Amino acid sequence: MAENTPLRIIIVGAGNMGRRWLAIAEKSPAYDVVGVVDIVVDGARAAADELGRSDVPVTATLAEMLDTVQADAVANVTIPAAHVDVTGLALERGLPVLSEKPAAATLAESIALAAASEVSGRLFAVSQSRRHNSQLHDLKRRAVPLGQVGIATTEFFKAPHFGGFRDEMEHPLLVDMAIHPFDSARFVLDADPVAVYCEEYNPSWSWYAGDAAATAVFEMTGGVRYIYTGSWASPGAETSWNGSWRLSAEGGGATWNGDDDPTSDPESGPSGERLAYGGVSESLHAFADAVNTGAPFSGEIHDNILSLAMVEAAVLSAQTGTRVLIDDVLENARTEAIGAAVDDAVRAALEAWGPAGEHLRTYSSRLVVSAG
Ligand SMILES: NC(=O)c1ccc[n+]([C@@H]2O[C@H](COP(=O)([O-])OP(=O)(O)OC[C@H]3O[C@@H](n4cnc5c(N)ncnc54)[C@H](O)[C@@H]3O)[C@@H](O)[C@H]2O)c1
């Protein structure tokens, strides 16, 4: 495909986020929306109609849509439980995928999808929208002149009454929310997780059935410690949705309250530089660029799995009361994925990986796969 040719994209999932993605893609010259899929097919129709696109075909399944239209890419904005099937089918049919986080409902499923991306030679990109925050990028820029960062902290204190599934989840904060700061910490520190000790707890007044609060201490590569303390049951003096950040480096410190421009002491750089789009919009434009040109995508599946592993390892640590090694969690997930694989090529690819952590870190440091 020539550069700047609009990418013919199928949007799968027309819920809250799917409608946002659809509106961004419809407005962007980088995309031509050629189909909308939702198991609630009336919802898909309504979402397309709302944008004045009653000409766009809608179906209940991605398989039906792929039989109907020619497409260059698939956007997966379904619920986490459906991610593995939708992304797996798109890759199998030779199409690159941009998916909402999490890559899949489990680490093992995500690892299987990384192998499926290798087998198909197509990009599987995960949109971690908060990674594309201009102020987070500024925090990272400010840290560089301060020298080696040794300690990073995030405090997150909110009190949302969601109702619905989050109120009943076993690990609502760690599983549904913590992927954002964990992924951002990897980005800011340019470091990968090595081990974690985590405790989960539920304040006595919490309205959540599961543990709504947690503290995790991660050892990151280079010996850096990343400490996360969060709560979803903390009314009053709340932090921003991005949490409140502090980086402590050899030559000074940098802070970010998650809403305003970061600061550093000593002053180490101008604030105010902005990404072209930011958030989900940045993901969609970066994905089009990656597919068209082969440019690296920040959040390519092999890299993204290292953030997901932080979540799964933190949960395991809290359950077992032990310090958990990230490479052990990744290797167990690879074994599980091999056992569950139904596609021979995917199973063979996973068997050929060798130790999962090493494979993922090596792969994520290389260029992402282009759609060709
Ligand atoms: N980045 C963020 O800040 C952020 C915020 C909210 C949600 N999310 C993520 O976005 C995704 C979607 O969340 P949402 O809030 O839009 O959920 P939602 O429930 O509003 O929408 C999901 C839609 O997917 C459809 N669907 C389910 N299974 C399907 C399948 N197999 N094929 C086609 N359609 C299917 C449902 O019918 C529904 O319309 C989730 O992965 C969620 O974690 C990210």
The ligand as an ORCA input file, in Angstrom:
! r2SCAN-3c Opt
* xyz 0 1
  N      -8.161      3.177     27.179
  C      -9.077      3.444     28.072
  O      -8.948      4.366     28.861
  C     -10.313      2.581     28.119
  C     -11.469      3.040     28.763
  C     -12.613      2.224     28.742
  C     -12.570      0.977     28.129
  N     -11.411      0.550     27.544
  C     -11.339     -0.767     26.873
  O     -12.105     -0.706     25.684
  C     -12.723     -1.981     25.420
  C     -14.222     -1.782     25.210
  O     -14.764     -1.184     26.363
  P     -16.169     -0.407     26.321
  O     -16.205      0.432     27.543
  O     -16.374      0.212     24.985
  O     -17.175     -1.639     26.483
  P     -18.697     -1.716     25.964
  O     -19.301     -2.823     26.739
  O     -19.335     -0.355     26.017
  O     -18.571     -2.120     24.422
  C     -18.092     -3.355     23.988
  C     -18.887     -3.749     22.746
  O     -18.321     -4.957     22.200
  C     -19.413     -5.756     21.720
  N     -18.941     -7.132     21.593
  C     -18.711     -8.028     22.580
  N     -18.240     -9.174     22.066
  C     -18.165     -9.001     20.725
  C     -17.749     -9.824     19.653
  N     -17.310    -11.064     19.842
  N     -17.811     -9.326     18.394
  C     -18.272     -8.082     18.172
  N     -18.673     -7.250     19.155
  C     -18.618     -7.705     20.426
  C     -20.520     -5.538     22.733
  O     -21.781     -5.887     22.203
  C     -20.368     -4.037     23.004
  O     -21.162     -3.264     22.134
  C     -12.346     -2.885     26.585
  O     -11.241     -3.673     26.237
  C     -11.960     -1.894     27.691
  O     -11.007     -2.420     28.599
  C     -10.301      1.341     27.517
*
